Structures are given as structure tokens and as C-alpha cells.
Amino acid sequence: MKYILRLAPAALVGLLLLTGCPGKKDTADTTAAEAALPKTPAFNADSAYAYTARQVAFGPRVPNTPAHVKTGDWIVGQFKQYGLAVQEQPFEAKAFDGNILKSRNIIARFNPSAPRRVAVFAHWDTRPFADKDTENKNAPLDGASDGASGVAVALELARVLAAQPDSLAPGVGVDFILFDSEDYGYDGVTQSDKTNLLNGQDTWCLGSQYWAKNMVPANYKPNFGILLDMVGAQGAKFGREGLSREKAPDVVEKVWNTGSQLGFSDFFLYADVPQVSDDHVYTNQAGVRTIDVIDFLPSGEFRPYHHTTQDNMSVIDRRTLKAVGQTVLTVIYGE
């Protein structure tokens, strides 16, 4: 996805002053990070890489295409294969160009009877336009990092959790909620040649907007949620995003401290970055305290592959998938 909520120059100066040295943690952060980590099974990066490649192999997962349907069916089948309770949430959404997108959110629940729960969010569709590409602005994306990597981490988490005997299961249930039609939005900078027929409405995150108004499960109240977006590229940098810090600062601290203690501080940067408009906007509005783990530079810019045809398997790195997956898995076991 995504676009940035731009800050005025004075606000950016204030942000830099508040952020301080990105590599330095305060005393509270250090104390929390030094706490013993829970015993956690291994997250298999090779498996997550294969899940990423499998999604890309279907072709661009643009709504209303055969590749989109086949990918959704495959994701549902994988969750069912691992014994999770799966529910599909079909809906139709009007895109900025007037197209009616036949869509479905996918909800898969591990240990659905557990009263205490954690949500893992991602989106599984791909953007139909490489609008930041210098040569192929109207080409659809492979979406290897932007979409497939988050789903791949979710699938591997599900596989690992399902493989554990009851004696080694975490103390919480986990809900994997994958949104559709997230990336079919209008970018006024790169798509000025197109007409936005939904002027005044958010044209992005159509799946999470629908889910927030029609929650599945009904009245859903997990401990917190973690959104995984663009979590597979080589050299990914995850700054502490603005809305995440506002809505769930304790979860940000928990995730970043866990990543640091696991040895992944080169990915999980102790640097504050601006707010990004992403699915967590709507999950937070629905009452689910959610943070966004997203490849977004402290400078306030996305990396060069974003919304270009470069977002293919060549950018995917097992070490990034491992860093994110092992961190999230450890956080789940810490609950």
C-alpha cells in the first residue's frame, strides 16, 4: 500500500527532536528487553519464503482476476490443512475508478476457544498499478513484499502453532485476519492522470474498512493486534510508526524490545517514523489496539521497490522473514 500522513516542516523538526538517537534505548526499554524471553519454537524462514513464492506464482493478486481467486482459495486451504477454524467474509467494494471489486477477507483462528487472544493482520491482494514505476506505470505488481510476505509470515506462524503439542502451545489463541482490496487506492501524486470517483473517501484499505464495520468474529476484543505489511524485503527497516505509538505504545515496546533481544535490532529500529495510512487505522477504529510493522524508512519514505515492478521475488530475503516471524511468535508466547 500505502501513503504517508505528511507533517509540516516544524512538526518534522519536533519529530526529530523527540526521536533522538535512533540506536539508543531509554532505561525502561533496556530493562524490559533484558527480561527473560519465553521458550518459543523456531520460525522456519525457508517455509515462509516458499509461501511467498507460491503466492507470487499465481500471478498478480488483483481483485476480479483468476489469479486472485486461486490465491484466496489456496490460502484458505493452507489454514484448513493446519486445522484452523476458517471463515471467509465476502464483500463487494467500489474502487476509485468505479470498478466493483469482488473481494473476501479471510479469518483463520488457532485455538478458537481460548478467551485471551492476539490478532495478526495482513493483506493478501496486490496493487493493480505500478504507478511509481518509471516505465510500466499501469502494470500490476507481483507484490512479493507488499502483500505476499505478510501472508507468508502468518501462514508459517499458523503452521508452527498447529504443530505444537498441547503442552507447548501458547497461553493465548491467535486469529489470522487477512484483508482484501487493500491496495487498490488512488495516489494523487503518481496517478494525477486518473480520476478519483470517490473523492472525499479513503480509497485504500477497503477490506479493513468493511471488516471494521462488520467484525468477524462479532464483538472481537483481542489483547492487541499486529499488522504485518511489507515484511519480506532485504534490508527492511521497521521504525516505530506514529499511529502505533499513539494507540498501543506498550505493544510497540513489547515487539521492538523482543526483536532487539532476539538479535534483530538491525530490522527493528528504535526510531520514530510518521503515521502511515494502513489497515491498522481501521482496526484501531474498531477497538482493536493494533500496531503496524511496516518497511518504512526513518526519513519518512518508502523504499525503492514500493509500488513498482521491482517488488518481486528478487527483493525477498529469508533473514527478514525470520526476524519478523520469530519476533511475533515470541511475543505470542510471552502472552
C-alpha positions as CSV (number, residue, x, y, z in Angstrom):
1,M,0.0,0.0,0.0
2,K,0.3,3.0,1.3
3,Y,0.6,6.6,1.7
4,I,2.1,8.9,4.4
5,L,0.3,11.4,6.5
6,R,2.7,14.3,5.7
7,L,3.9,16.5,8.5
8,A,4.6,20.2,8.3
9,P,8.3,21.1,8.5
10,A,8.0,22.4,12.0
11,A,6.4,19.1,13.1
12,L,9.2,17.2,11.4
13,V,11.7,19.1,13.4
14,G,9.8,18.3,16.5
15,L,9.7,14.6,15.5
16,L,13.4,14.5,15.1
17,L,13.9,16.2,18.5
18,L,11.6,13.7,20.1
19,T,13.2,10.7,18.4
20,G,16.8,11.5,19.4
21,C,19.4,8.9,18.6
22,P,17.7,6.0,16.7
23,G,20.1,3.4,18.1
24,K,19.7,4.4,21.7
25,K,17.1,2.9,24.1
26,D,15.9,4.6,27.3
27,T,16.2,2.9,30.7
28,A,12.7,1.5,30.6
29,D,13.3,0.0,27.2
30,T,16.5,-1.6,28.3
31,T,15.0,-3.1,31.5
32,A,12.1,-4.6,29.5
33,A,14.5,-6.0,26.9
34,E,16.6,-7.7,29.5
35,A,13.7,-9.7,30.8
36,A,13.9,-13.4,30.0
37,L,12.2,-14.4,26.8
38,P,9.7,-17.2,26.8
39,K,10.6,-20.6,25.4
40,T,9.4,-20.4,21.8
41,P,9.5,-22.9,18.8
42,A,11.5,-21.9,15.8
43,F,10.0,-19.9,12.9
44,N,11.1,-21.5,9.6
45,A,12.2,-18.8,7.2
46,D,12.6,-21.3,4.3
47,S,8.9,-22.2,4.7
48,A,7.9,-18.6,4.8
49,Y,10.0,-17.9,1.7
50,A,8.2,-20.8,-0.1
51,Y,4.8,-19.4,0.9
52,T,5.8,-16.0,-0.5
53,A,6.9,-17.6,-3.8
54,R,3.8,-19.7,-4.1
55,Q,1.6,-16.6,-3.9
56,V,3.7,-14.8,-6.5
57,A,3.5,-17.8,-8.8
58,F,-0.3,-17.4,-9.1
59,G,0.3,-14.0,-10.8
60,P,-0.7,-10.6,-9.6
61,R,-3.5,-11.0,-7.0
62,V,-5.7,-8.2,-8.3
63,P,-9.4,-8.4,-7.4
64,N,-11.6,-9.7,-10.2
65,T,-8.9,-11.8,-11.8
66,P,-8.5,-15.6,-11.8
67,A,-5.1,-15.3,-10.0
68,H,-6.8,-13.5,-7.2
69,V,-9.5,-16.2,-6.8
70,K,-6.9,-19.1,-7.0
71,T,-4.7,-17.4,-4.4
72,G,-7.5,-16.9,-2.0
73,D,-8.6,-20.5,-2.3
74,W,-5.0,-21.6,-1.7
75,I,-4.7,-19.5,1.4
76,V,-7.9,-20.9,2.8
77,G,-6.8,-24.4,2.0
78,Q,-3.5,-23.9,3.8
79,F,-5.1,-22.7,7.0
80,K,-7.6,-25.6,6.9
81,Q,-4.7,-28.0,6.4
82,Y,-3.2,-26.8,9.7
83,G,-6.5,-27.4,11.5
84,L,-7.5,-23.8,12.0
85,A,-11.1,-22.7,12.0
86,V,-11.5,-20.7,8.8
87,Q,-14.2,-18.2,7.9
88,E,-14.4,-16.2,4.6
89,Q,-16.1,-12.8,4.6
90,P,-17.2,-12.0,1.1
91,F,-17.9,-8.4,0.1
92,E,-18.1,-6.0,-2.8
93,A,-16.3,-2.7,-2.7
94,K,-16.3,0.2,-5.1
95,A,-12.8,1.3,-6.2
96,F,-11.8,4.8,-7.0
97,D,-12.1,4.1,-10.8
98,G,-15.6,2.8,-10.5
99,N,-14.8,-0.9,-10.7
100,I,-16.8,-3.1,-8.3
101,L,-14.2,-5.4,-6.6
102,K,-15.4,-8.9,-5.7
103,S,-13.4,-9.4,-2.5
104,R,-13.2,-11.6,0.6
105,N,-11.5,-11.2,3.9
106,I,-10.1,-14.5,5.3
107,I,-10.2,-15.2,9.0
108,A,-8.4,-18.2,10.5
109,R,-8.5,-19.0,14.2
110,F,-6.0,-21.0,16.2
111,N,-7.4,-22.4,19.4
112,P,-10.7,-20.6,19.0
113,S,-11.9,-21.5,22.5
114,A,-9.1,-19.6,24.2
115,P,-10.6,-16.5,25.9
116,R,-7.4,-14.4,25.6
117,R,-6.4,-13.7,22.0
118,V,-3.9,-11.9,19.8
119,A,-4.7,-10.8,16.2
120,V,-2.2,-11.0,13.3
121,F,-3.3,-8.9,10.4
122,A,-2.0,-8.7,6.8
123,H,-3.5,-8.0,3.3
124,W,-3.4,-10.6,0.6
125,D,-4.2,-8.6,-2.6
126,T,-1.8,-6.8,-4.9
127,R,-1.9,-3.3,-6.4
128,P,-3.1,-3.3,-10.0
129,F,-0.8,-0.4,-11.0
130,A,3.0,0.0,-10.7
131,D,2.4,3.7,-10.5
132,K,5.8,4.5,-9.1
133,D,7.5,2.6,-11.9
134,T,9.4,4.7,-14.5
135,E,8.4,2.5,-17.4
136,N,5.4,0.3,-16.5
137,K,3.1,2.6,-14.5
138,N,-0.1,0.6,-15.4
139,A,1.4,-2.9,-14.9
140,P,0.1,-4.9,-12.0
141,L,2.6,-5.9,-9.2
142,D,3.9,-9.2,-8.1
143,G,3.5,-7.8,-4.6
144,A,6.2,-10.1,-3.2
145,S,6.9,-8.0,-0.2
146,D,3.8,-5.7,-0.3
147,G,1.2,-8.4,0.4
148,A,2.7,-11.9,0.0
149,S,5.3,-11.6,2.7
150,G,2.9,-10.7,5.4
151,V,0.6,-13.5,4.4
152,A,3.6,-15.9,4.3
153,V,4.6,-15.0,7.9
154,A,1.0,-15.5,9.0
155,L,0.9,-19.0,7.3
156,E,4.2,-20.1,8.8
157,L,3.0,-18.9,12.3
158,A,-0.1,-20.9,11.8
159,R,1.8,-24.0,10.8
160,V,4.2,-23.7,13.7
161,L,1.4,-23.2,16.2
162,A,-0.6,-26.1,14.9
163,A,2.4,-28.4,15.1
164,Q,2.9,-27.9,18.8
165,P,1.5,-30.4,21.3
166,D,-0.9,-29.0,23.8
167,S,1.8,-28.9,26.5
168,L,3.9,-26.5,24.3
169,A,1.0,-24.3,23.0
170,P,1.0,-20.6,23.9
171,G,-1.4,-19.3,26.5
172,V,-3.5,-17.4,24.0
173,G,-5.4,-18.1,20.9
174,V,-4.3,-16.4,17.7
175,D,-6.5,-15.0,14.9
176,F,-5.1,-14.5,11.5
177,I,-7.2,-11.9,9.7
178,L,-6.2,-11.2,6.1
179,F,-7.7,-8.2,4.4
180,D,-8.6,-8.0,0.7
181,S,-8.7,-5.0,-1.7
182,E,-6.3,-3.0,0.5
183,D,-4.0,-1.8,-2.3
184,Y,-6.5,-0.6,-5.0
185,G,-6.2,3.0,-3.8
186,Y,-5.8,6.4,-5.6
187,D,-2.4,8.2,-5.2
188,G,-2.9,11.8,-6.2
189,V,0.9,12.3,-6.8
190,T,1.5,9.3,-9.1
191,Q,-1.9,9.0,-10.6
192,S,-2.8,12.5,-11.5
193,D,-3.8,11.3,-15.0
194,K,-6.6,9.3,-13.5
195,T,-9.9,10.4,-12.0
196,N,-10.8,9.6,-8.4
197,L,-14.6,8.9,-8.4
198,L,-14.5,8.5,-4.6
199,N,-13.3,12.0,-3.8
200,G,-13.6,12.6,0.0
201,Q,-13.4,8.9,0.8
202,D,-10.5,6.8,1.7
203,T,-9.9,4.7,-1.4
204,W,-7.3,2.4,0.3
205,C,-7.8,-0.4,2.8
206,L,-11.3,-1.4,1.5
207,G,-11.2,-4.8,3.2
208,S,-10.3,-3.5,6.7
209,Q,-12.9,-0.7,6.3
210,Y,-15.5,-3.4,5.6
211,W,-14.3,-5.6,8.5
212,A,-14.3,-2.8,11.0
213,K,-18.0,-2.2,10.3
214,N,-18.8,-6.0,10.1
215,M,-16.4,-7.6,12.6
216,V,-15.6,-11.3,12.4
217,P,-15.7,-12.7,15.0
218,A,-18.5,-10.5,16.2
219,N,-17.6,-8.1,19.1
220,Y,-14.0,-9.1,18.7
221,K,-11.8,-7.9,21.6
222,P,-8.3,-9.4,21.5
223,N,-5.4,-8.3,23.7
224,F,-3.9,-6.5,20.8
225,G,-3.2,-6.8,17.1
226,I,0.0,-6.7,14.9
227,L,-0.3,-5.7,11.3
228,L,2.4,-7.2,9.0
229,D,2.9,-5.1,5.9
230,M,5.9,-5.3,3.6
231,V,7.9,-7.6,5.9
232,G,10.0,-9.6,3.5
233,A,12.5,-7.4,1.6
234,Q,16.2,-7.5,2.0
235,G,17.4,-4.8,4.4
236,A,14.0,-3.9,5.6
237,K,13.7,-1.2,8.3
238,F,10.8,-1.2,10.7
239,G,10.5,2.2,12.5
240,R,8.0,2.8,15.3
241,E,5.1,4.1,13.3
242,G,3.1,7.1,14.5
243,L,-0.4,5.7,15.0
244,S,1.0,2.5,16.6
245,R,2.8,4.6,19.2
246,E,-0.4,6.6,19.8
247,K,-2.8,3.7,20.1
248,A,-0.7,0.9,21.5
249,P,2.7,2.1,22.9
250,D,3.0,-0.8,25.2
251,V,2.7,-3.3,22.2
252,V,5.3,-1.3,20.2
253,E,7.7,-1.5,23.2
254,K,7.0,-5.2,23.6
255,V,7.6,-6.1,19.9
256,W,10.6,-3.9,19.4
257,N,12.3,-5.0,22.7
258,T,11.6,-8.6,21.8
259,G,13.1,-8.1,18.3
260,S,16.2,-6.4,19.8
261,Q,16.7,-9.2,22.4
262,L,16.5,-11.8,19.7
263,G,19.3,-10.1,17.8
264,F,17.2,-8.3,15.1
265,S,17.8,-4.7,16.1
266,D,19.1,-4.0,12.6
267,F,15.5,-4.5,11.4
268,F,13.5,-3.2,14.4
269,L,14.9,0.4,14.7
270,Y,14.5,2.4,17.8
271,A,13.4,5.4,15.7
272,D,10.0,7.0,15.5
273,V,8.6,7.5,12.0
274,P,5.5,9.4,10.8
275,Q,2.0,7.8,10.7
276,V,1.2,5.7,7.6
277,S,-2.3,5.2,6.4
278,D,-2.7,1.4,6.5
279,D,-5.2,-1.3,7.7
280,H,-4.4,-0.5,11.4
281,V,-6.2,2.8,11.0
282,Y,-9.5,0.8,10.8
283,T,-8.7,-2.0,13.2
284,N,-7.9,0.7,15.8
285,Q,-11.2,2.5,15.0
286,A,-12.9,-0.8,15.6
287,G,-11.4,-1.0,19.1
288,V,-8.6,-3.4,18.4
289,R,-5.3,-1.8,19.6
290,T,-3.1,-2.5,16.6
291,I,0.5,-1.7,15.7
292,D,1.9,-1.7,12.2
293,V,5.2,-3.5,11.4
294,I,6.0,-1.9,8.0
295,D,9.1,-1.4,5.9
296,F,9.3,2.3,6.2
297,L,12.5,4.4,6.5
298,P,13.1,6.9,9.3
299,S,13.4,9.6,6.6
300,G,9.6,9.2,6.1
301,E,9.9,7.5,2.7
302,F,9.2,4.0,1.4
303,R,12.0,2.0,-0.2
304,P,12.5,2.0,-4.0
305,Y,10.6,-1.2,-4.7
306,H,7.4,0.2,-3.3
307,H,4.6,0.2,-5.9
308,T,6.9,-0.7,-8.7
309,T,7.5,-3.9,-10.7
310,Q,10.7,-4.3,-8.7
311,D,8.5,-5.8,-5.9
312,N,9.2,-9.3,-7.0
313,M,10.9,-12.4,-5.5
314,S,14.3,-10.8,-6.1
315,V,13.8,-8.5,-3.1
316,I,12.7,-11.2,-0.7
317,D,15.2,-12.2,2.0
318,R,14.8,-15.1,4.4
319,R,16.6,-13.2,7.1
320,T,13.9,-10.5,7.1
321,L,11.1,-13.1,7.2
322,K,12.9,-14.8,10.1
323,A,13.4,-11.6,12.0
324,V,9.7,-10.7,11.8
325,G,8.3,-14.2,12.2
326,Q,10.4,-15.2,15.2
327,T,9.8,-11.9,16.9
328,V,6.0,-12.1,16.5
329,L,6.0,-15.8,17.6
330,T,8.0,-14.9,20.7
331,V,5.6,-12.1,21.5
332,I,2.7,-14.5,21.2
333,Y,4.4,-17.0,23.6
334,G,5.0,-14.1,26.0
335,E,1.3,-13.6,26.4
